[in-house]
Amino acid sequence: MKNTIKFKIEYNFPIAEVWKALSDKNAMSEWLMPCDIEPIVGHKFQFKTKSFPGFNGIIDCEVLEVIENELLSFCWSGGSLKQTKVSFRLKKSGSNTILYFEHSGFEGLLNRIIVQKILSNGWKTKILPTLLQNYLEKNG
């Protein structure tokens, strides 16, 4: 099993619009889940979602890297999922934006199962190609 989710997706929107969707707490709260992210290295924030047995619905994060309109990464942990790293890297492609996504650091059998069964499918099939795309179309 892989320890990393990694793929790229192209959006028909300028980098500044995609960056705002990824780094603004109101924007990200609208398309992903409620959060209080700020694109400042060291900023600690939380995502809040539905709870279920063994998970209180809170994902604790801390911003690790910020290069405006280019890179945003943060650590991510919640419930039984040990700390992992989420990275969004943006690259201009004409008037479009290519987003290189990576969610890494899945250690141990339980975390690898979580990545394969839940997170990988979510990021690749729903979150970035549908939820973020819909947000950009509505607000871009």
Protein Blocks (a to p, Z undefined) as FASTA:
>chain_A
ZZbdcdddddfbdfklmmmmmmmmklmmmmmogcfddcdehiacdddddddehiaoiacd
ddfbdcehkbccddddehjbccdddddddddehjbccdddddehiecjklmmmmmmmmmm
mmmmmmmmmmmmmmmmmmZZ
